[in-house]
């Protein structure tokens, strides 16, 4: 039996015991008073008092042994029935029969129709016996008054009608309670089903919330990875920007050197023309041969100096192109790394993949142009070496001019031929320098374009990093809400199962 049923049975038993105790006390002291007045005999007093005491002892013994005992109602009914029978049959008062009313109605609280039916049958029988006893044997009422059929009829009708009403009331009350209990059971079953459905929904919410929490945590990790990848792209782009800046400076230096080389080439052309004119003049007159030879020697020395300077500049250009080629290779590698990082970033890095590919193509074009410059510079150095050799020969011829005056005509012819070659070589050098200058201009434009693209990539990368941080922050907020939902869903675990 659960706690509620225990408390209910205990409360009814306790209330019945209190009422029985009060009524027994009234009977005990009331009949003792009647005896002191001489209204009843000692034997009847002892019978009533002993019956009352025995009934009370039995009632208290059963109640104290087990307060919610189901036997208590039967013991109390039997005990009070004996007390009531003795008091009714031996009483000197015509209203003792009314003692049946206050006590029997309490038994309705047990909702036991069979018990009520037995009570009604017993008390009806006792009152019928009392009426028969008064009418057939005593020939007068308990108070000693003259026999009155109306009084007997009132006693019988009152008690029997009351007991019939008690039985009917109990039966109707029990039936209504059964209907109500059935309705409550149906409501309970409906509530149980509803609670079961709610628990299933809550369990599903809990499981889905846990799964959603895992997804959100995975999203947070992906966002962190994307942010790290974008940060790597940003760092690579910063390195690109530094490399581009260095490349720009070197390209500007190359352009200055090429311009100076072009000026020297112009001077070489002028000097070569002057040398050729000097040789032609030497052929016209032998008298001015020594003078012209001296002039030619000085001119050749200037040519040598220019050629040497040209060779040094060509070496410097070659070194610079090597640095440009290295920077282009680094830019290509950085662009490839940016493409890989963008691919790893997924959808968020798709736009940067296109930019990285464009940077890689520009780096390839720069590398190709640099290779062309290297080829041109190598050709330039080759031509310059040839020019230097030619000028060296001219100088050697000039030194021998004083001792080989007789061979002057032939030497002048050789010098004229060599000066023609020199003029041709210088012209080719000039053309190569023009090509180098044009290629360098293309490189400058490419570098400027790479710089603009790099700035755009940097801006987009920074925006993507900020977007990733915002997404990560929102993911953490959603995770907090999902954790709170999980805690709320976890509060119903005690109702499951």
C-alpha positions as a Python dict, from the first residue, in 0.01 Angstrom:
ca = {
    (1, 'X'): (0, 0, 0),
    (2, 'X'): (136, 339, -94),
    (3, 'X'): (167, 633, 141),
    (4, 'X'): (-151, 807, 26),
    (5, 'X'): (-365, 495, 86),
    (6, 'X'): (-201, 451, 426),
    (7, 'X'): (-279, 810, 528),
    (8, 'X'): (-637, 778, 403),
    (9, 'X'): (-710, 456, 602),
    (10, 'X'): (-533, 594, 907),
    (11, 'X'): (-736, 919, 900),
    (12, 'X'): (-1072, 733, 872),
    (13, 'X'): (-980, 487, 1149),
    (14, 'X'): (-862, 770, 1372),
    (15, 'X'): (-1177, 975, 1314),
    (16, 'X'): (-1399, 669, 1382),
    (17, 'X'): (-1203, 591, 1701),
    (18, 'X'): (-1249, 948, 1827),
    (19, 'X'): (-1627, 940, 1766),
    (20, 'X'): (-1662, 594, 1927),
    (21, 'X'): (-1458, 715, 2227),
    (22, 'X'): (-1679, 1023, 2271),
    (23, 'X'): (-2002, 820, 2246),
    (24, 'X'): (-1868, 548, 2480),
    (25, 'X'): (-1768, 817, 2732),
    (26, 'X'): (-2118, 964, 2720),
    (27, 'X'): (-2267, 617, 2773),
    (28, 'X'): (-2019, 530, 3046),
    (29, 'X'): (-2072, 840, 3256),
    (30, 'X'): (-2440, 877, 3159),
    (31, 'X'): (-2540, 531, 3281),
    (32, 'X'): (-2327, 580, 3591),
    (33, 'X'): (-2530, 894, 3662),
    (34, 'X'): (-2857, 704, 3603),
    (35, 'X'): (-2742, 439, 3850),
    (36, 'X'): (-2661, 699, 4115),
    (37, 'X'): (-3015, 833, 4074),
    (38, 'X'): (-3158, 483, 4102),
    (39, 'X'): (-3291, 473, 3749),
    (40, 'X'): (-3104, 153, 3653),
    (41, 'X'): (-2992, -157, 3835),
    (42, 'X'): (-2636, -243, 3927),
    (43, 'X'): (-2635, -544, 3699),
    (44, 'X'): (-2738, -341, 3397),
    (45, 'X'): (-2478, -74, 3487),
    (46, 'X'): (-2201, -333, 3505),
    (47, 'X'): (-2312, -492, 3178),
    (48, 'X'): (-2303, -158, 2998),
    (49, 'X'): (-1978, -36, 3155),
    (50, 'X'): (-1793, -362, 3094),
    (51, 'X'): (-1917, -380, 2735),
    (52, 'X'): (-1807, -19, 2675),
    (53, 'X'): (-1463, -81, 2826),
    (54, 'X'): (-1415, -406, 2635),
    (55, 'X'): (-1516, -238, 2310),
    (56, 'X'): (-1280, 55, 2370),
    (57, 'X'): (-990, -173, 2465),
    (58, 'X'): (-1039, -382, 2150),
    (59, 'X'): (-1064, -74, 1933),
    (60, 'X'): (-750, 91, 2074),
    (61, 'X'): (-555, -234, 2065),
    (62, 'X'): (-628, -289, 1695),
    (63, 'X'): (-569, 79, 1607),
    (64, 'X'): (-241, 112, 1796),
    (65, 'X'): (-113, -215, 1650),
    (66, 'X'): (-174, -94, 1295),
    (67, 'X'): (-328, 245, 1238),
    (68, 'X'): (-436, 166, 882),
    (69, 'X'): (-568, -180, 969),
    (70, 'X'): (-862, -304, 761),
    (71, 'X'): (-987, -510, 1061),
    (72, 'X'): (-1047, -200, 1270),
    (73, 'X'): (-1378, -116, 1100),
    (74, 'X'): (-1513, -466, 1170),
    (75, 'X'): (-1393, -473, 1531),
    (76, 'X'): (-1535, -126, 1601),
    (77, 'X'): (-1866, -220, 1434),
    (78, 'X'): (-1906, -539, 1640),
    (79, 'X'): (-1802, -370, 1965),
    (80, 'X'): (-2038, -78, 1923),
    (81, 'X'): (-2315, -316, 1811),
    (82, 'X'): (-2297, -496, 2148),
    (83, 'X'): (-2287, -165, 2335),
    (84, 'X'): (-2583, -34, 2135),
    (85, 'X'): (-2787, -355, 2182),
    (86, 'X'): (-2736, -366, 2558),
    (87, 'X'): (-2799, 8, 2591),
    (88, 'X'): (-3113, -10, 2376),
    (89, 'X'): (-3272, -313, 2541),
    (90, 'X'): (-3198, -211, 2901),
    (91, 'X'): (-3233, 165, 2872),
    (92, 'X'): (-3484, 378, 3065),
    (93, 'X'): (-3492, 631, 2779),
    (94, 'X'): (-3707, 602, 2471),
    (95, 'X'): (-3454, 789, 2245),
    (96, 'X'): (-3156, 555, 2288),
    (97, 'X'): (-3229, 411, 1944),
    (98, 'X'): (-3101, 739, 1794),
    (99, 'X'): (-2744, 641, 1893),
    (100, 'X'): (-2731, 446, 1569),
    (101, 'X'): (-2732, 764, 1357),
    (102, 'X'): (-2402, 948, 1429),
    (103, 'X'): (-2178, 644, 1424),
    (104, 'X'): (-2302, 439, 1132),
    (105, 'X'): (-2277, 730, 888),
    (106, 'X'): (-1899, 738, 944),
    (107, 'X'): (-1864, 395, 783),
    (108, 'X'): (-1953, 550, 448),
    (109, 'X'): (-1594, 678, 442),
    (110, 'X'): (-1470, 319, 392),
    (111, 'X'): (-1661, 291, 61),
    (112, 'X'): (-1748, -72, 153),
    (113, 'X'): (-2110, -141, 53),
    (114, 'X'): (-2110, -493, 197),
    (115, 'X'): (-1999, -357, 534),
    (116, 'X'): (-2274, -94, 526),
    (117, 'X'): (-2526, -360, 425),
    (118, 'X'): (-2429, -577, 723),
    (119, 'X'): (-2444, -279, 956),
    (120, 'X'): (-2789, -186, 832),
    (121, 'X'): (-2913, -546, 863),
    (122, 'X'): (-2778, -586, 1218),
    (123, 'X'): (-2907, -252, 1349),
    (124, 'X'): (-3243, -305, 1176),
    (125, 'X'): (-3270, -644, 1341),
    (126, 'X'): (-3177, -501, 1682),
    (127, 'X'): (-3442, -228, 1653),
    (128, 'X'): (-3705, -479, 1533),
    (129, 'X'): (-3620, -703, 1830),
    (130, 'X'): (-3646, -402, 2060),
    (131, 'X'): (-3987, -306, 1916),
    (132, 'X'): (-4114, -666, 1948),
    (133, 'X'): (-3973, -683, 2300),
    (134, 'X'): (-4154, -361, 2398),
    (135, 'X'): (-4482, -459, 2234),
    (136, 'X'): (-4495, -828, 2326),
    (137, 'X'): (-4322, -858, 2660),
    (138, 'X'): (-4272, -525, 2830),
    (139, 'X'): (-4609, -379, 2735),
    (140, 'X'): (-4470, -28, 2795),
    (141, 'X'): (-4200, 201, 2667),
    (142, 'X'): (-3846, 198, 2811),
    (143, 'X'): (-3922, 513, 3007),
    (144, 'X'): (-4219, 339, 3174),
    (145, 'X'): (-4471, 538, 2976),
    (146, 'X'): (-4781, 378, 2838),
    (147, 'X'): (-4730, 174, 2524),
    (148, 'X'): (-4772, 399, 2224),
    (149, 'X'): (-4781, 254, 1873),
    (150, 'X'): (-4686, 589, 1726),
    (151, 'X'): (-4361, 596, 1922),
    (152, 'X'): (-4278, 242, 1811),
    (153, 'X'): (-4369, 327, 1453),
    (154, 'X'): (-4150, 638, 1464),
    (155, 'X'): (-3858, 436, 1604),
    (156, 'X'): (-3891, 158, 1348),
    (157, 'X'): (-3959, 386, 1051),
    (158, 'X'): (-3685, 631, 1146),
    (159, 'X'): (-3418, 367, 1195),
    (160, 'X'): (-3515, 149, 897),
    (161, 'X'): (-3557, 444, 658),
    (162, 'X'): (-3226, 588, 779),
    (163, 'X'): (-3052, 257, 727),
    (164, 'X'): (-3213, 217, 382),
    (165, 'X'): (-3099, 569, 292),
    (166, 'X'): (-2753, 484, 427),
    (167, 'X'): (-2733, 173, 207),
    (168, 'X'): (-2866, 358, -98),
    (169, 'X'): (-2637, 652, -42),
    (170, 'X'): (-2339, 423, -3),
    (171, 'X'): (-2427, 226, -315),
    (172, 'X'): (-2484, 538, -527),
    (173, 'X'): (-2171, 702, -384),
    (174, 'X'): (-1963, 393, -455),
    (175, 'X'): (-2101, 369, -809),
    (176, 'X'): (-2033, 738, -871),
    (177, 'X'): (-1688, 694, -725),
    (178, 'X'): (-1630, 395, -953),
    (179, 'X'): (-1740, 603, -1251),
    (180, 'X'): (-1520, 887, -1135),
    (181, 'X'): (-1228, 653, -1071),
    (182, 'X'): (-1278, 495, -1413),
    (183, 'X'): (-1280, 842, -1568),
    (184, 'X'): (-972, 933, -1368),
    (185, 'X'): (-804, 610, -1480),
    (186, 'X'): (-885, 695, -1841),
    (187, 'X'): (-749, 1045, -1786),
    (188, 'X'): (-450, 890, -1616),
    (189, 'X'): (-391, 655, -1909),
    (190, 'X'): (-435, 946, -2150),
    (191, 'X'): (-199, 1155, -1941),
    (192, 'X'): (44, 864, -1925),
    (193, 'X'): (34, 828, -2304),
    (194, 'X'): (69, 1204, -2342),
    (195, 'X'): (358, 1203, -2096),
    (196, 'X'): (514, 913, -2282),
    (197, 'X'): (484, 1104, -2610),
    (198, 'X'): (625, 1415, -2443),
    (199, 'X'): (912, 1212, -2301),
    (200, 'X'): (981, 1062, -2644),
    (201, 'X'): (978, 1408, -2797),
    (202, 'X'): (1199, 1537, -2519),
    (203, 'X'): (1433, 1242, -2563),
    (204, 'X'): (1444, 1308, -2937),
    (205, 'X'): (1509, 1676, -2865),
    (206, 'X'): (1785, 1578, -2629),
    (207, 'X'): (1946, 1340, -2879),
    (208, 'X'): (1908, 1588, -3165),
    (209, 'X'): (2040, 1865, -2943),
    (210, 'X'): (2343, 1654, -2855),
    (211, 'X'): (2398, 1573, -3224),
    (212, 'X'): (2345, 1939, -3318),
    (213, 'X'): (2594, 2033, -3046),
    (214, 'X'): (2848, 1798, -3204),
    (215, 'X'): (2779, 1950, -3545),
    (216, 'X'): (2821, 2301, -3403),
    (217, 'X'): (3146, 2202, -3231),
    (218, 'X'): (3266, 2053, -3560),
    (219, 'X'): (3158, 2376, -3733),
    (220, 'X'): (3354, 2574, -3476),
    (221, 'X'): (3661, 2360, -3540),
    (222, 'X'): (3616, 2403, -3918),
    (223, 'X'): (3578, 2778, -3873),
    (224, 'X'): (3895, 2783, -3664),
    (225, 'X'): (4074, 2582, -3933),
    (226, 'X'): (3942, 2820, -4198),
    (227, 'X'): (4053, 3118, -3992),
    (228, 'X'): (4398, 2963, -3951),
    (229, 'X'): (4413, 2888, -4325),
    (230, 'X'): (4307, 3243, -4407),
    (231, 'X'): (4562, 3371, -4159),
    (232, 'X'): (4824, 3162, -4341),
    (233, 'X'): (4706, 3309, -4671),
    (234, 'X'): (4727, 3656, -4520),
    (235, 'X'): (5079, 3588, -4395),
    (236, 'X'): (5177, 3448, -4735),
    (237, 'X'): (5025, 3750, -4903),
    (238, 'X'): (5222, 3976, -4670),
    (239, 'X'): (5535, 3787, -4770),
    (240, 'X'): (5429, 3832, -5134),
    (241, 'X'): (5389, 4203, -5075),
    (242, 'X'): (5740, 4224, -4928),
    (243, 'X'): (5882, 4022, -5220),
    (244, 'X'): (5697, 4241, -5469),
    (245, 'X'): (5830, 4551, -5300),
    (246, 'X'): (6186, 4418, -5322),
    (247, 'X'): (6126, 4316, -5684),
    (248, 'X'): (5994, 4664, -5761),
    (249, 'X'): (6307, 4823, -5615),
    (250, 'X'): (6533, 4587, -5810),
    (251, 'X'): (6336, 4648, -6129),
    (252, 'X'): (6373, 5020, -6082),
    (253, 'X'): (6749, 4969, -6035),
    (254, 'X'): (6757, 4758, -6352),
    (255, 'X'): (6575, 5030, -6538),
    (256, 'X'): (6828, 5290, -6421),
    (257, 'X'): (7116, 5062, -6524),
    (258, 'X'): (6958, 4993, -6861),
    (259, 'X'): (6912, 5364, -6918),
    (260, 'X'): (7275, 5427, -6832),
    (261, 'X'): (7378, 5139, -7057),
    (262, 'X'): (7170, 5291, -7336),
    (263, 'X'): (7348, 5621, -7289),
    (264, 'X'): (7683, 5441, -7300),
    (265, 'X'): (7572, 5261, -7613),
    (266, 'X'): (7495, 5594, -7772),
    (267, 'X'): (7843, 5708, -7677),
    (268, 'X'): (7989, 5385, -7816),
    (269, 'X'): (7808, 5442, -8143),
    (270, 'X'): (7943, 5795, -8162),
    (271, 'X'): (8292, 5676, -8074),
    (272, 'X'): (8275, 5398, -8328),
    (273, 'X'): (8165, 5646, -8593),
    (274, 'X'): (8444, 5877, -8499),
    (275, 'X'): (8692, 5588, -8515),
    (276, 'X'): (8566, 5493, -8856),
    (277, 'X'): (8597, 5853, -8975),
    (278, 'X'): (8946, 5867, -8828),
    (279, 'X'): (9046, 5553, -9018),
    (280, 'X'): (8899, 5695, -9340),
    (281, 'X'): (9088, 6016, -9283),
    (282, 'X'): (9409, 5818, -9216),
    (283, 'X'): (9374, 5653, -9549),
    (284, 'X'): (9347, 5990, -9724),
    (285, 'X'): (9662, 6125, -9576),
    (286, 'X'): (9961, 5950, -9435),
    (287, 'X'): (10104, 6275, -9304),
    (288, 'X'): (9845, 6297, -9030),
    (289, 'X'): (9871, 5924, -8956),
    (290, 'X'): (10050, 5969, -8625),
    (291, 'X'): (9810, 6234, -8510),
    (292, 'X'): (9511, 6037, -8619),
    (293, 'X'): (9663, 5726, -8462),
    (294, 'X'): (9693, 5907, -8130),
    (295, 'X'): (9335, 6025, -8155),
    (296, 'X'): (9223, 5678, -8246),
    (297, 'X'): (9416, 5534, -7954),
    (298, 'X'): (9247, 5770, -7714),
    (299, 'X'): (8912, 5696, -7872),
    (300, 'X'): (8980, 5324, -7846),
    (301, 'X'): (9073, 5361, -7481),
    (302, 'X'): (8741, 5532, -7419),
    (303, 'X'): (8573, 5252, -7612),
    (304, 'X'): (8752, 4998, -7395),
    (305, 'X'): (8641, 5182, -7083),
    (306, 'X'): (8284, 5193, -7214),
    (307, 'X'): (8294, 4826, -7310),
    (308, 'X'): (8434, 4736, -6968),
    (309, 'X'): (8165, 4945, -6807),
    (310, 'X'): (7912, 4776, -7034),
    (311, 'X'): (8038, 4433, -6931),
    (312, 'X'): (8020, 4530, -6563),
    (313, 'X'): (7667, 4662, -6611),
    (314, 'X'): (7574, 4344, -6795),
    (315, 'X'): (7708, 4143, -6501),
    (316, 'X'): (7504, 4359, -6262),
    (317, 'X'): (7198, 4311, -6481),
    (318, 'X'): (7261, 3936, -6484),
    (319, 'X'): (7282, 3928, -6104),
    (320, 'X'): (6966, 4133, -6071),
    (321, 'X'): (6781, 3906, -6317),
    (322, 'X'): (6895, 3609, -6108),
    (323, 'X'): (6739, 3774, -5802),
    (324, 'X'): (6423, 3849, -6001),
    (325, 'X'): (6412, 3486, -6115),
    (326, 'X'): (6449, 3373, -5751),
    (327, 'X'): (6176, 3613, -5638),
    (328, 'X'): (5952, 3493, -5922),
    (329, 'X'): (6010, 3133, -5813),
    (330, 'X'): (5926, 3228, -5451),
    (331, 'X'): (5616, 3415, -5571),
    (332, 'X'): (5510, 3109, -5774),
    (333, 'X'): (5566, 2887, -5466),
    (334, 'X'): (5372, 3126, -5242),
    (335, 'X'): (5090, 3139, -5498),
    (336, 'X'): (5084, 2757, -5504),
    (337, 'X'): (5074, 2750, -5123),
    (338, 'X'): (4793, 3008, -5129),
    (339, 'X'): (4602, 2784, -5375),
    (340, 'X'): (4649, 2485, -5144),
    (341, 'X'): (4541, 2684, -4837),
    (342, 'X'): (4241, 2822, -5028),
    (343, 'X'): (4140, 2471, -5132),
    (344, 'X'): (4178, 2355, -4774),
    (345, 'X'): (3959, 2646, -4659),
    (346, 'X'): (3676, 2512, -4875),
    (347, 'X'): (3395, 2739, -4991),
    (348, 'X'): (3531, 3037, -4799),
    (349, 'X'): (3865, 3020, -4988),
    (350, 'X'): (3732, 2961, -5342),
    (351, 'X'): (3759, 3330, -5427),
    (352, 'X'): (4117, 3342, -5307),
    (353, 'X'): (4204, 3037, -5519),
    (354, 'X'): (4129, 3239, -5833),
    (355, 'X'): (4342, 3527, -5706),
    (356, 'X'): (4625, 3288, -5616),
    (357, 'X'): (4610, 3134, -5967),
    (358, 'X'): (4630, 3481, -6120),
    (359, 'X'): (4934, 3560, -5904),
    (360, 'X'): (5095, 3233, -6011),
    (361, 'X'): (5038, 3316, -6382),
    (362, 'X'): (5185, 3661, -6333),
    (363, 'X'): (5482, 3503, -6155),
    (364, 'X'): (5526, 3263, -6451),
    (365, 'X'): (5518, 3554, -6696),
    (366, 'X'): (5772, 3737, -6481),
    (367, 'X'): (5994, 3429, -6478),
    (368, 'X'): (5969, 3397, -6859),
    (369, 'X'): (6049, 3765, -6911),
    (370, 'X'): (6337, 3732, -6667),
    (371, 'X'): (6467, 3436, -6864),
    (372, 'X'): (6445, 3648, -7181),
    (373, 'X'): (6637, 3924, -7005),
    (374, 'X'): (6899, 3672, -6899),
    (375, 'X'): (6933, 3551, -7258),
    (376, 'X'): (6960, 3909, -7384),
    (377, 'X'): (7213, 3996, -7114),
    (378, 'X'): (7416, 3687, -7198),
    (379, 'X'): (7410, 3788, -7565),
    (380, 'X'): (7499, 4141, -7459),
    (381, 'X'): (7794, 4015, -7257),
    (382, 'X'): (7901, 3798, -7547),
    (383, 'X'): (7885, 4094, -7787),
    (384, 'X'): (8058, 4314, -7533),
    (385, 'X'): (8335, 4055, -7496),
    (386, 'X'): (8366, 4048, -7872),
    (387, 'X'): (8374, 4428, -7881),
    (388, 'X'): (8636, 4435, -7610),
    (389, 'X'): (8845, 4184, -7800),
    (390, 'X'): (8807, 4391, -8111),
    (391, 'X'): (8905, 4711, -7932),
    (392, 'X'): (9199, 4530, -7774),
    (393, 'X'): (9310, 4432, -8118),
    (394, 'X'): (9266, 4791, -8232),
    (395, 'X'): (9479, 4908, -7941),
    (396, 'X'): (9742, 4650, -8021),
    (397, 'X'): (9740, 4762, -8383),
    (398, 'X'): (9771, 5125, -8277),
    (399, 'X'): (10077, 5038, -8068),
    (400, 'X'): (10234, 4870, -8361),
    (401, 'X'): (10137, 5157, -8591),
    (402, 'X'): (10458, 5350, -8529),
    (403, 'X'): (10678, 5056, -8624),
    (404, 'X'): (10455, 4924, -8904),
    (405, 'X'): (10398, 5247, -9093),
    (406, 'X'): (10465, 5074, -9419),
    (407, 'X'): (10185, 4840, -9357),
    (408, 'X'): (9964, 5132, -9266),
    (409, 'X'): (9736, 5097, -9564),
    (410, 'X'): (9669, 4733, -9491),
    (411, 'X'): (9633, 4803, -9122),
    (412, 'X'): (9398, 5090, -9196),
    (413, 'X'): (9194, 4857, -9411),
    (414, 'X'): (9186, 4602, -9127),
    (415, 'X'): (9099, 4872, -8882),
    (416, 'X'): (8823, 4995, -9109),
    (417, 'X'): (8683, 4642, -9131),
    (418, 'X'): (8708, 4590, -8759),
    (419, 'X'): (8550, 4928, -8690),
    (420, 'X'): (8264, 4827, -8917),
    (421, 'X'): (8218, 4511, -8711),
    (422, 'X'): (8243, 4719, -8397),
    (423, 'X'): (7979, 4955, -8528),
    (424, 'X'): (7757, 4659, -8613),
    (425, 'X'): (7811, 4504, -8269),
    (426, 'X'): (7739, 4833, -8096),
    (427, 'X'): (7425, 4869, -8306),
    (428, 'X'): (7315, 4520, -8204),
    (429, 'X'): (7392, 4604, -7841),
    (430, 'X'): (7179, 4914, -7875),
    (431, 'X'): (6893, 4709, -8017),
    (432, 'X'): (6926, 4453, -7735),
    (433, 'X'): (6920, 4731, -7480),
    (434, 'X'): (6601, 4862, -7639),
    (435, 'X'): (6450, 4516, -7608),
    (436, 'X'): (6565, 4491, -7246),
    (437, 'X'): (6409, 4828, -7173),
    (438, 'X'): (6077, 4718, -7325),
    (439, 'X'): (6086, 4388, -7133),
    (440, 'X'): (6165, 4573, -6813),
    (441, 'X'): (5865, 4801, -6873),
    (442, 'X'): (5647, 4489, -6909),
    (443, 'X'): (5795, 4355, -6583),
    (444, 'X'): (5716, 4685, -6409),
    (445, 'X'): (5356, 4670, -6532),
    (446, 'X'): (5328, 4307, -6417),
    (447, 'X'): (5469, 4392, -6076),
    (448, 'X'): (5225, 4682, -6041),
    (449, 'X'): (4939, 4450, -6135),
    (450, 'X'): (5062, 4187, -5887),
    (451, 'X'): (5084, 4455, -5620),
    (452, 'X'): (4724, 4563, -5688),
    (453, 'X'): (4602, 4204, -5681),
    (454, 'X'): (4801, 4140, -5363),
    (455, 'X'): (4637, 4439, -5196),
    (456, 'X'): (4296, 4312, -5303),
    (457, 'X'): (4379, 3964, -5172),
    (458, 'X'): (4497, 4115, -4844),
    (459, 'X'): (4174, 4314, -4806),
    (460, 'X'): (3957, 4011, -4893),
    (461, 'X'): (4158, 3788, -4663),
    (462, 'X'): (4120, 4031, -4375),
    (463, 'X'): (3746, 4051, -4442),
    (464, 'X'): (3727, 3669, -4453),
    (465, 'X'): (3920, 3645, -4125),
    (466, 'X'): (3677, 3888, -3962),
    (467, 'X'): (3385, 3694, -4108),
    (468, 'X'): (3534, 3369, -3974),
    (469, 'X'): (3577, 3522, -3628),
    (470, 'X'): (3216, 3644, -3636),
    (471, 'X'): (3098, 3299, -3750),
    (472, 'X'): (3303, 3135, -3475),
    (473, 'X'): (3152, 3370, -3218),
    (474, 'X'): (2801, 3293, -3341),
    (475, 'X'): (2882, 2920, -3335),
    (476, 'X'): (2990, 2953, -2970),
    (477, 'X'): (2665, 3135, -2888),
    (478, 'X'): (2461, 2863, -3061),
    (479, 'X'): (2667, 2601, -2872),
    (480, 'X'): (2579, 2772, -2543),
    (481, 'X'): (2208, 2765, -2639),
    (482, 'X'): (2235, 2395, -2733),
    (483, 'X'): (2409, 2318, -2402),
    (484, 'X'): (2130, 2497, -2218),
    (485, 'X'): (1873, 2299, -2421),
    (486, 'X'): (2057, 1977, -2333),
    (487, 'X'): (2049, 2067, -1963),
    (488, 'X'): (1677, 2141, -1991),
    (489, 'X'): (1614, 1814, -2175),
    (490, 'X'): (1826, 1633, -1916),
    (491, 'X'): (1589, 1746, -1640),
    (492, 'X'): (1324, 1502, -1773),
    (493, 'X'): (1553, 1198, -1748),
    (494, 'X'): (1401, 1119, -1408),
    (495, 'X'): (1063, 1066, -1576),
    (496, 'X'): (1197, 827, -1841),
    (497, 'X'): (1160, 456, -1769),
}
